[in-house]
Amino acid sequence: MQQKWLSALALSLVIAIAPAMAAEDAAPAEPGPAQTEPQADAQVTPVAETIQDQPEEPQFGPVTRLPLPRYVSMKATKGYVRRGPSMTHRIDWVFMRRNMPLQITAEFGHWRRVVDHEGVGGWIHHSLLSGVRSALVQKDMLDIHLRPNGKSPVAAQLELGVVARLHQCTADWCRVSVAGYKGWAPKSALWGVEADEVRD
């Protein structure tokens, strides 16, 4: 008897629920907050690709509002490089080469954190630096050409470690001068200029 009553109750529930289910099937489905799976035709972009495609925002120094990092040169013939941005900090290095290219990576008051081509550096007073650009030759007996073309005549050859004055730069070449000689050198053979930097 109990089994028959349960069957009748189940049948009545099916009859009551069936019209409601039919109405739901007829109505278009609306996305709700619990719907998390993407539709079959939706395009899903991985998070890693989205972050990678976003261009990096340029950084600027808090003191000068100039781009960081950026290249400068040594104005003085002697510059003390300290562990921190003050005269009380310990001296770690002494730069002894005028016009040597340096890269500024940070600013604090009258001090600039710099590194050389070997990654050596620290904090140096801004008065010892110059905005005049120079480049360090990183290839021995580097040919500098009369035009930004490897097939043009060679104006001079520069030894490894020579510091040259930096002038114009194209995508692949830079015009340099040293000891009265002028010419174009491959940008890849110079330290002191960004790979994508163009100078007029």
C-alpha positions in Angstrom: 0.0 0.0 0.0 2.8 2.3 0.9 4.5 1.6 -2.4 1.4 2.4 -4.4 1.1 5.7 -2.6 4.7 6.7 -3.3 4.2 5.9 -7.0 1.1 8.0 -7.1 2.9 10.9 -5.4 5.8 10.6 -7.8 3.4 10.6 -10.8 1.7 13.7 -9.5 5.0 15.5 -9.1 6.0 14.6 -12.7 2.7 15.9 -14.0 3.1 19.2 -12.0 6.7 19.7 -13.0 6.4 18.8 -16.7 4.6 22.0 -17.8 7.1 24.2 -16.0 10.0 22.4 -17.7 8.4 22.8 -21.1 8.0 26.5 -20.5 11.7 26.8 -19.6 12.7 24.9 -22.7 10.6 27.2 -24.9 12.1 30.4 -23.4 15.6 31.6 -24.5 18.3 31.0 -22.0 19.6 34.2 -20.4 23.2 34.2 -19.0 23.2 34.5 -15.2 26.0 35.2 -12.7 26.5 31.4 -12.1 27.2 30.7 -15.8 30.9 30.4 -16.0 31.6 28.2 -19.0 32.3 30.1 -22.3 30.0 29.6 -25.2 31.2 27.3 -28.0 31.8 30.2 -30.4 33.4 32.6 -27.9 37.0 33.5 -28.2 39.0 32.9 -25.0 42.4 34.7 -24.6 44.8 33.3 -22.1 45.7 35.6 -19.3 49.5 35.2 -19.9 49.1 36.3 -23.6 47.0 39.4 -22.5 49.7 40.5 -20.1 52.5 39.9 -22.5 50.8 41.9 -25.3 50.4 44.9 -23.1 53.2 47.5 -23.7 55.4 48.4 -20.8 54.7 51.9 -19.5 57.8 54.2 -19.7 59.4 55.1 -16.4 60.5 58.6 -15.5 62.8 59.9 -12.8 61.1 61.5 -9.9 63.5 64.4 -9.9 64.1 65.3 -13.5 61.1 63.6 -15.1 63.4 62.3 -17.7 63.2 58.6 -18.9 64.7 55.8 -16.9 67.0 54.2 -17.7 68.9 56.6 -19.9 72.5 57.2 -21.0 74.8 60.0 -20.0 78.5 60.5 -19.8 81.1 61.4 -17.2 81.8 65.1 -17.1 84.6 64.9 -14.6 87.9 63.1 -14.8 87.3 61.6 -11.4 84.0 60.6 -9.8 83.3 58.8 -6.5 80.6 56.2 -6.7 79.0 55.6 -3.3 76.8 52.9 -1.8 73.9 55.3 -1.2 72.7 58.8 -2.2 74.7 60.9 0.3 78.2 62.0 1.1 78.1 59.9 4.3 77.8 56.6 2.4 80.8 54.5 1.7 82.7 54.9 -1.6 82.7 51.6 -3.6 84.2 52.8 -6.9 86.1 55.6 -8.5 85.4 56.4 -12.1 88.6 57.8 -13.7 87.6 58.3 -17.3 86.1 61.5 -18.7 83.4 61.1 -21.3 82.8 57.4 -20.4 79.2 56.4 -21.1 77.1 55.5 -18.1 73.5 54.5 -17.7 71.3 56.2 -15.1 68.9 53.7 -13.4 67.5 55.8 -10.5 67.3 59.3 -9.0 67.3 60.7 -5.5 67.7 64.4 -4.9 71.1 65.5 -6.4 72.2 61.9 -6.8 72.0 59.5 -9.6 72.4 55.7 -9.5 74.6 54.7 -12.5 76.1 51.5 -14.0 78.9 51.2 -16.6 79.2 48.6 -19.4 80.3 45.9 -16.9 77.3 46.5 -14.6 79.5 48.2 -12.0 78.2 51.3 -10.3 76.4 53.0 -7.5 75.3 56.5 -6.6 77.1 59.6 -8.0 76.5 63.3 -7.6 74.7 64.7 -10.7 77.2 67.5 -11.1 79.8 64.9 -12.3 77.6 63.8 -15.1 76.8 65.3 -18.6 74.0 64.9 -21.0 76.5 64.8 -23.9 76.3 61.3 -25.3 79.2 59.0 -25.9 79.6 55.3 -26.8 82.1 52.6 -25.9 83.5 50.5 -28.7 83.0 46.8 -27.9 84.7 45.3 -30.9 88.5 45.4 -31.6 89.5 47.2 -34.8 86.0 48.3 -35.5 85.6 49.8 -39.0 83.7 53.1 -39.1 82.4 53.8 -42.6 81.8 57.0 -44.5 78.1 56.1 -44.8 75.8 53.8 -42.8 76.5 50.9 -45.1 79.0 48.1 -44.6 80.1 48.3 -48.2 81.0 52.0 -48.1 84.6 53.1 -47.7 86.2 52.8 -44.2 87.1 56.1 -42.6 89.1 54.7 -39.7 89.4 51.7 -37.3 88.8 51.9 -33.6 90.3 49.7 -31.0 88.3 47.9 -28.3 87.5 50.2 -25.4 87.7 53.5 -27.3 85.2 56.1 -26.2 83.7 58.0 -29.1 81.3 60.9 -29.3 77.8 59.8 -30.3 75.9 61.7 -33.0 73.1 60.5 -35.2 71.7 57.0 -35.1 69.5 55.0 -37.4 67.9 51.7 -36.7 71.2 49.8 -37.1 74.0 52.4 -37.4 75.4 55.3 -35.4 77.6 58.2 -36.5 80.5 58.6 -34.1 83.6 60.8 -33.9 86.9 60.4 -32.1 90.3 62.1 -32.5 89.2 64.0 -35.6 87.8 61.0 -37.4 84.1 60.6 -38.1 82.1 57.7 -39.5 79.3 55.3 -39.1 79.6 52.2 -36.9 77.2 49.3 -36.4 75.0 50.0 -33.4 75.5 46.4 -32.2 79.2 47.1 -31.7 78.6 50.1 -29.3 77.6 50.4 -25.7 75.8 53.6 -24.6 72.9 53.6 -27.0 69.6 51.7 -26.9 69.0 49.0 -29.6 65.9 50.8 -30.8 67.1 54.4 -30.3 67.1 56.7 -33.3 68.9 60.1 -33.1 68.7 62.9 -35.6 
